[in-house]
């Protein structure tokens, strides 16, 4: 099994009291689960944790999927569960949140997540399951408090604004525990790295991929943040999938300085629905079409160097559902 995030931190070292305190938090205050039971079980099988935390501080998660594969819905769910509190205030209604701070960095071409609407629907479902009647003002107050813990930055597809934005997160008074870089891994970035490698040099005023990954490394090392980088449009190549984030994520020449990816997730999209029976009437077909059913989506998770199938290039499959209200976690069968 490869080194865990804990051992990677040991290689970085601690030079200040704040960094020393953070290194202690790696074991005393883990990030917790993803709240996707099938995914959590697979991650724990690859990287056992005594406290049941499927995520580790400093993890770098690559989330890859084509349009319509469920990537935005999954990102919204992970942000929502990070931001919401564990329970509805002054009640015993569990919300399954962590009450953490988070940051969302995205390109203008990436549509904003519908996180507020998802939060309201999630709280309403939790209250209904607990036979608790929550009023709209009560739900709105919880959503507003959760969104106050979210920093949103919309960036142009250039290295300099990404670098400055990531460095800005380091200077926040209250540090985010989850950072989503939505679109950072799009195809433009490997091309930019290739251009930087071929060029004899660049101006000191121009930031590049090396600067971005230095900033990401600092966020993981100094804050212990879990970083999710998304990649748009990966598609199967024959029977095998294209490589996830090829060099420089991280580059081979930077093996001593850059932390490797911790978790790869490939979203495969929705399962193909079964056709209606030939004898179905038009009314039956229309009713089926308008039912608020949960549609099953499939994904593959890989933990480089992890134990079991999850640690192999083939990875292991897990599923989740998507309804009109957002993501629906499935329990492993």
C-alpha positions in Angstrom: 0.0 0.0 0.0 1.3 3.5 -0.9 1.9 6.2 1.6 -1.1 7.7 3.2 -1.7 11.5 3.4 -0.3 11.3 7.0 3.1 10.0 5.8 3.2 12.5 3.0 2.7 15.3 5.5 5.7 14.0 7.4 7.8 14.4 4.3 6.7 18.1 4.0 7.6 18.8 7.6 6.3 21.4 10.0 8.0 24.7 10.6 5.5 26.7 12.6 3.3 26.2 15.6 0.2 26.4 13.3 1.6 23.7 11.0 2.4 21.5 14.1 -1.2 21.9 15.3 -2.5 21.0 11.9 -0.3 17.9 11.7 -2.0 16.7 14.9 -5.4 17.4 13.4 -4.7 14.9 10.7 -5.4 12.1 13.1 -7.6 13.8 15.7 -10.0 15.6 13.3 -10.3 13.6 10.1 -12.6 15.0 7.3 -15.1 12.2 7.7 -17.1 10.2 5.2 -18.5 11.3 1.8 -22.0 10.2 3.0 -22.2 8.0 -0.1 -22.4 4.5 1.6 -21.1 2.5 -1.4 -18.2 4.9 -2.1 -17.3 5.1 1.6 -17.1 1.4 1.9 -14.8 1.1 -1.1 -12.5 3.9 0.1 -12.3 2.3 3.5 -11.5 -1.1 2.0 -8.6 0.5 0.2 -7.5 2.8 3.1 -8.7 1.5 6.4 -9.3 4.1 9.1 -10.0 3.4 12.7 -12.5 6.3 13.0 -14.3 5.3 9.8 -13.2 8.4 7.9 -13.1 7.6 4.2 -11.5 10.9 3.4 -8.1 11.9 4.7 -6.8 15.4 5.3 -4.8 16.6 2.3 -6.6 14.3 -0.1 -6.5 15.3 -3.8 -9.6 13.8 -5.5 -9.9 13.8 -9.3 -13.5 13.7 -10.4 -13.9 13.1 -14.1 -17.1 12.9 -16.2 -18.6 14.0 -19.5 -21.6 16.3 -19.7 -24.6 14.6 -18.2 -22.7 12.0 -16.2 -23.8 13.4 -12.8 -20.6 15.4 -12.0 -22.3 18.6 -11.1 -24.9 16.8 -9.0 -22.2 14.9 -7.1 -20.2 18.1 -6.5 -23.3 19.8 -5.2 -23.9 16.9 -2.8 -20.3 16.9 -1.5 -20.4 20.7 -0.9 -23.9 20.4 0.7 -22.8 17.7 3.2 -19.7 19.6 4.0 -21.5 22.9 4.7 -24.7 21.7 6.5 -24.6 21.1 10.3 -24.9 17.5 11.7 -28.4 18.2 13.0 -31.2 20.7 12.5 -30.5 23.4 15.2 -32.4 22.9 18.5 -33.8 19.5 17.3 -32.6 16.0 17.0 -33.3 15.8 13.3 -30.0 14.5 11.6 -28.9 16.3 8.5 -25.8 14.3 7.9 -23.6 17.4 7.5 -20.2 18.4 8.9 -20.6 22.1 9.5 -17.3 22.9 7.7 -16.2 25.8 5.6 -15.7 25.2 1.9 -14.6 27.0 -1.3 -15.8 26.6 -4.9 -13.6 27.8 -7.7 -15.0 27.5 -11.2 -14.9 28.7 -14.8 -17.6 31.0 -16.2 -18.4 28.2 -18.7 -19.3 25.9 -15.8 -22.9 26.4 -14.6 -23.2 27.3 -10.9 -24.4 24.5 -8.7 -27.9 24.7 -7.4 -26.7 24.1 -3.9 -29.3 26.3 -2.0 -32.2 24.4 -3.6 -30.6 21.1 -2.9 -30.1 22.0 0.7 -33.7 23.0 1.2 -35.0 19.8 -0.4 -32.5 17.7 1.7 -33.6 19.4 4.9 -37.2 18.9 4.1 -36.7 15.2 3.4 -34.7 14.7 6.6 -37.5 16.4 8.6 -40.2 14.3 6.9 -38.2 11.1 7.7 -37.9 12.2 11.4 -41.6 13.2 11.5 -40.6 16.7 12.3 -42.3 19.7 10.8 -39.8 22.3 9.9 -41.1 25.8 8.9 -39.7 27.5 5.7 -38.1 30.3 7.8 -36.4 27.6 9.9 -35.1 25.9 6.8 -34.0 29.2 5.2 -32.0 30.1 8.4 -30.1 26.9 8.2 -29.4 27.3 4.5 -28.3 30.9 4.9 -25.9 29.9 7.7 -24.5 27.0 5.6 -24.0 29.2 2.5 -22.2 31.8 4.7 -19.5 29.2 5.2 -19.0 28.9 1.4 -16.5 31.0 -0.6 -17.3 31.2 -4.3 -14.8 32.5 -6.9 -15.5 32.6 -10.6 -12.3 32.6 -12.6 -11.1 33.0 -16.2 -9.3 30.0 -17.8 -5.9 31.4 -17.2 -3.2 30.3 -14.8 -2.6 33.7 -13.1 -6.2 34.1 -11.7 -6.3 30.5 -10.5 -2.9 30.9 -8.7 -4.0 34.1 -7.0 -7.3 32.6 -6.0 -5.7 29.6 -4.4 -3.2 31.7 -2.6 -6.1 33.9 -1.4 -7.7 30.8 0.3 -4.5 30.4 2.3 -5.0 33.9 3.7 -8.6 33.5 4.8 -9.3 34.1 8.5 -11.3 30.9 8.6 -9.8 28.2 6.3 -11.9 26.0 4.1 -11.8 22.2 4.9 -13.1 21.4 1.4 -11.9 23.1 -1.8 -13.5 22.3 -5.2 -11.6 23.4 -8.3 -14.3 22.9 -10.9 -12.8 22.9 -14.3 -9.1 23.2 -13.3 -8.3 19.9 -15.0 -10.0 20.7 -18.3 -8.1 20.0 -21.5 -6.6 23.5 -21.6 -4.3 22.8 -18.7 -2.3 19.9 -20.0 -1.8 22.0 -23.2 -0.6 24.9 -21.1 1.8 22.7 -19.3 3.2 21.4 -22.6 3.7 25.0 -23.8 5.5 25.9 -20.6 7.8 22.8 -20.9 8.7 23.6 -24.5 9.4 27.3 -24.0 12.8 28.4 -23.0 11.4 30.5 -20.2 8.6 32.7 -19.2 8.1 36.1 -17.7 8.2 36.4 -13.9 4.9 38.1 -14.2 3.2 35.0 -15.8 1.9 32.2 -13.6 1.9 28.7 -14.8 0.8 25.2 -13.9 3.8 24.9 -11.5 2.5 27.9 -9.6 -1.0 26.4 -9.4 0.2 23.1 -8.1 2.5 24.8 -5.6 -0.6 26.6 -4.3 -2.6 23.4 -4.2 0.2 21.6 -2.3 0.3 24.5 0.3 -3.5 24.2 0.8 -3.2 20.5 1.4 -0.1 20.7 3.6 -0.9 23.8 5.7 -4.7 23.6 5.9 -5.2 19.9 5.6 -7.9 20.7 3.1 -9.5 18.0 0.9 -9.2 19.3 -2.7 -11.5 18.1 -5.5 -10.3 18.8 -9.1 -12.8 18.2 -11.9 -12.1 17.1 -15.4 -14.7 17.6 -18.2 -15.3 15.2 -21.0 -13.3 12.1 -20.4 -14.7 9.3 -22.6 -13.9 5.6 -23.0 -11.2 4.6 -25.4 -12.2 1.2 -26.6 -12.5 -1.1 -23.6 -10.2 1.1 -21.5 -10.5 4.6 -20.1 -8.1 7.3 -20.9 -5.6 8.1 -18.2 -6.7 10.3 -15.4 -4.9 13.7 -15.2 -1.6 12.8 -17.0 1.6 14.6 -16.1 1.9 17.3 -14.7 -0.7 16.1 -12.1 2.0 15.9 -10.7 4.9 15.8 -13.0 7.5 13.0 -12.8 10.3 15.5 -12.3 8.5 16.9 -9.3 8.0 13.6 -7.5 9.9 15.0 -4.5 7.8 18.2 -4.2 4.4 17.4 -5.4 1.8 15.2 -3.7 0.2 12.6 -5.9 -3.5 12.2 -6.5 -5.2 10.3 -3.7 -8.5 9.2 -5.3 -9.7 9.0 -8.9 -13.5 8.9 -9.7 -14.8 8.4 -13.2 -18.5 9.1 -13.7 -20.0 6.7 -16.2 -23.4 8.4 -16.5 -26.9 7.0 -16.1 -27.9 3.4 -16.5 -29.9 2.8 -19.7 -33.6 2.6 -18.9 -35.5 -0.5 -19.8 -37.9 -0.1 -22.7 -41.6 -0.1 -21.9 -43.5 -3.2 -23.0 -44.8 -3.1 -26.5 -48.4 -3.4 -25.3 -48.1 -0.2 -23.2 -50.7 2.5 -24.0 -49.8 6.1 -24.7 -51.2 7.2 -21.3 -49.0 4.6 -19.5 -45.9 5.8 -21.4 -46.6 9.4 -20.5 -47.2 8.6 -16.8 -43.9 6.7 -16.7 -42.1 9.6 -18.4 -43.4 12.1 -15.8 -42.8 9.9 -12.7 -40.4 11.5 -10.2 -38.3 8.3 -10.1 -34.7 8.1 -9.1 -32.4 7.4 -12.0 -29.4 5.2 -11.3 -25.9 6.6 -12.2 -22.7 4.5 -12.2 -19.1 5.5 -11.4 -15.7 3.9 -10.9 -13.3 4.7 -8.0 -9.6 4.1 -7.9 -7.1 4.7 -5.1 -3.6 4.5 -6.5 -1.7 1.9 -4.5 -4.7 1.1 -2.3 -5.8 -2.4 -1.2 -8.1 -4.7 -3.2 -9.8 -3.9 -6.5 -10.0 -0.2 -5.7 -6.2 -0.1 -5.9 -6.1 -1.5 -9.4 -6.4 0.4 -12.7 -9.8 -1.3 -13.3 -11.1 0.2 -10.0 -14.4 -0.7 -8.4 -17.9 0.4 -9.3 -20.4 2.2 -7.1 -23.8 3.7 -7.8 -25.9 6.6 -6.7 -29.3 8.0 -7.7 -30.4 11.4 -9.1 -33.9 12.6 -8.7 -35.5 16.0 -9.4 -34.3 17.1 -5.9 -30.6 16.0 -6.4 -28.4 13.1 -5.4 -29.8 10.1 -3.6 -27.3 7.9 -1.9 -27.6 4.1 -2.4 -26.6 1.5 0.2 -24.3 -1.2 -1.0 -26.3 -4.4 -1.8 
